[in-house]
Amino acid sequence: MRVECIERSKHKQERVLVYLEGGNLLRITEGELLRFGLYVGLDISPETVVQLQKSGARSETRVRAANMISARPLSKRELTRRLVQKGSEADDAGAAAEYLEEIGALDDAAYAAMLVRHYSAQGYGSARLRDELYRRGVPRELWDAALETAPDAQETLARVIASKTRGKPLNEKDYKRLSDALLHRGFSWGEVKTALRAAGAALTDADDGL
């Protein structure tokens, strides 16, 4: 099968288009172009065509994976799942993720710590942090180390409560509404109760000083 034309894709910088006689088209990268020594007029066997197709798919998956994690942080599991959703073979997706992990471009431990910092700063407790780590595909063995980087729950609760009360005294209905909101954020009842007592005492002291 003769190579009739080789040109770079106008839409994807990393892609090389190889046109074969009979109208067949190979989508590969420059790596395959050099590795297989392709040039216009070269005759290649059907077996080589299959090898080029497989190698091209693996290379494109690797490029796509690199583009994905440069756009936003992802866990290894998230990346693999998204690659498959985009049409990559599961083996190619797994190999691309493994490669990026090997060169340090993909780091689940660092990603887990980043998630904990991000959601803690938004005022979420440990239960919600665990839910987020699970949802993002972070391996369970990395959770404890990441959660240790979270600020003290009472500090976070005090900040959230202060932003919601704005120094105003709370009635029983307010306390109930606020406690439900804090529990929904992933704090335990014991943590919420302690924080609300401290907040109530602070508000009372403030009123006494007026």
C-alpha positions in Angstrom: 0.0 0.0 0.0 1.6 3.2 -1.2 1.9 6.5 0.8 0.5 9.1 -1.5 0.6 12.2 0.7 1.8 13.3 4.1 0.6 16.6 5.7 0.2 18.2 9.1 -3.4 18.6 10.4 -4.7 22.1 10.3 -6.8 21.4 13.4 -4.5 19.5 15.7 -0.9 20.6 15.9 0.4 17.2 17.1 -1.4 15.3 14.3 0.1 14.1 11.0 -2.2 12.9 8.2 -0.9 10.1 6.0 -3.0 9.4 2.9 -2.6 5.9 1.4 -3.6 4.7 -2.1 -7.2 3.6 -2.2 -8.4 6.5 0.0 -7.2 5.2 3.4 -6.1 7.8 5.9 -3.8 7.3 8.9 -3.9 9.8 11.8 -0.5 9.6 13.5 2.0 11.8 15.2 5.5 12.9 14.2 6.8 10.2 16.5 5.3 7.5 14.2 6.4 9.4 11.1 10.0 9.2 12.2 9.9 5.8 13.8 8.4 4.0 10.8 10.4 6.1 8.3 7.4 7.2 6.3 7.7 9.2 3.1 5.7 9.8 0.0 6.0 6.9 -2.4 6.8 4.3 0.3 5.0 0.9 0.1 3.9 -0.4 3.4 2.3 -3.7 4.3 -1.2 -4.2 5.8 0.5 -5.3 9.0 2.4 -2.0 9.1 -0.8 -0.1 8.6 -2.3 -1.8 11.6 0.8 -1.1 13.7 0.7 2.6 12.7 -3.0 2.8 13.6 -2.4 1.4 17.0 0.7 3.4 17.7 -0.9 6.6 16.4 -3.9 6.0 18.7 -1.6 5.5 21.7 0.4 8.7 20.9 -2.7 10.8 20.4 -4.1 9.5 23.7 -0.9 10.6 25.5 -1.1 14.0 23.9 -4.7 14.4 24.8 -4.0 13.3 28.4 -1.2 15.9 28.7 -3.6 18.6 27.4 -6.3 17.6 29.9 -4.1 17.9 33.0 -2.5 21.1 31.7 -6.1 22.6 31.6 -7.0 21.5 35.1 -5.7 19.2 37.8 -7.1 15.6 37.7 -6.6 12.4 39.6 -5.2 9.4 37.7 -8.6 7.7 37.8 -10.4 10.9 36.6 -7.9 11.3 33.7 -8.3 7.7 32.6 -12.1 7.8 32.8 -12.2 11.1 30.8 -9.8 9.7 28.1 -12.1 6.7 27.6 -15.1 9.0 27.4 -13.3 10.9 24.7 -12.9 7.7 22.7 -9.6 6.4 23.7 -9.1 2.6 24.3 -9.0 1.7 28.0 -5.4 0.3 27.6 -4.2 3.4 25.8 -5.8 5.7 28.5 -4.2 3.7 31.3 -0.8 3.7 29.6 -1.0 7.5 29.1 -1.9 8.1 32.8 0.9 5.8 33.9 3.4 7.7 31.7 2.4 11.1 33.1 2.6 9.7 36.6 6.1 8.3 36.0 7.4 11.7 34.8 5.7 13.5 37.7 3.1 15.4 35.7 0.3 13.4 37.5 0.5 13.2 41.3 -2.6 11.9 43.2 -1.1 12.8 46.6 -0.5 16.4 45.7 -4.0 16.5 44.0 -5.6 15.2 47.2 -3.9 17.8 49.3 -5.0 20.5 46.9 -8.6 19.4 47.1 -8.5 19.4 50.9 -7.1 23.0 51.0 -9.6 24.2 48.4 -12.7 22.8 50.0 -11.6 23.6 53.5 -11.2 27.2 52.5 -14.8 27.1 51.2 -15.9 26.1 54.7 -16.5 22.3 54.4 -15.9 19.7 57.1 -14.2 16.3 57.0 -17.2 14.3 55.8 -17.6 16.5 52.7 -13.9 16.5 52.1 -13.9 12.7 52.1 -16.9 12.7 49.8 -15.0 15.0 47.4 -11.8 12.8 47.5 -14.0 9.8 46.7 -15.8 11.6 43.9 -12.6 12.7 42.4 -11.1 9.2 42.3 -8.3 9.7 44.8 -7.0 6.4 46.2 -8.3 5.7 49.7 -4.7 5.2 51.0 -3.9 8.9 50.3 -6.9 10.4 52.2 -5.5 10.5 55.7 -2.3 12.3 54.8 -4.3 14.8 52.8 -6.9 15.4 55.5 -4.2 16.1 58.0 -3.5 19.3 56.1 -7.0 20.6 56.7 -7.3 23.5 59.3 -8.8 22.8 62.7 -12.6 22.2 62.4 -13.4 24.8 65.0 -11.4 27.5 63.2 -13.3 26.8 60.0 -16.7 26.6 61.8 -16.0 29.9 63.6 -15.3 31.6 60.2 -18.4 30.2 58.6 -20.6 31.0 61.5 -19.3 34.6 61.7 -19.9 35.1 57.9 -23.5 33.9 58.3 -24.5 35.6 61.6 -22.6 38.9 61.0 -22.6 39.5 64.7 -26.4 39.3 65.1 -28.0 37.4 68.0 -29.6 34.1 67.0 -33.0 32.8 68.1 -33.9 29.1 68.4 -35.0 28.9 64.8 -31.8 30.6 63.6 -29.7 28.0 65.5 -31.6 25.1 64.0 -31.2 26.5 60.5 -27.5 27.2 61.0 -26.8 23.8 62.6 -28.5 22.0 59.7 -26.4 24.0 57.2 -23.2 23.2 59.0 -24.0 19.5 59.3 -24.7 19.6 55.5 -21.2 21.0 55.0 -19.8 17.9 56.5 -19.1 18.7 60.1 -20.0 16.3 62.9 -22.8 17.2 65.4 -20.2 17.4 68.2 -18.2 19.9 66.2 -21.2 22.0 65.3 -22.6 22.0 68.9 -19.2 23.2 70.3 -18.8 25.9 67.6 -22.4 27.2 68.1 -22.0 27.3 71.9 -18.8 29.3 71.4 -20.5 31.6 68.9 -23.5 32.1 71.2 -21.2 33.1 74.1 -19.3 35.5 71.9 -22.5 37.1 70.7 -23.8 37.4 74.2 -20.6 39.0 75.4 -20.8 41.5 72.6 -24.4 42.4 73.5 -23.4 42.9 77.1 -20.8 45.4 76.1 -23.4 47.6 74.3 
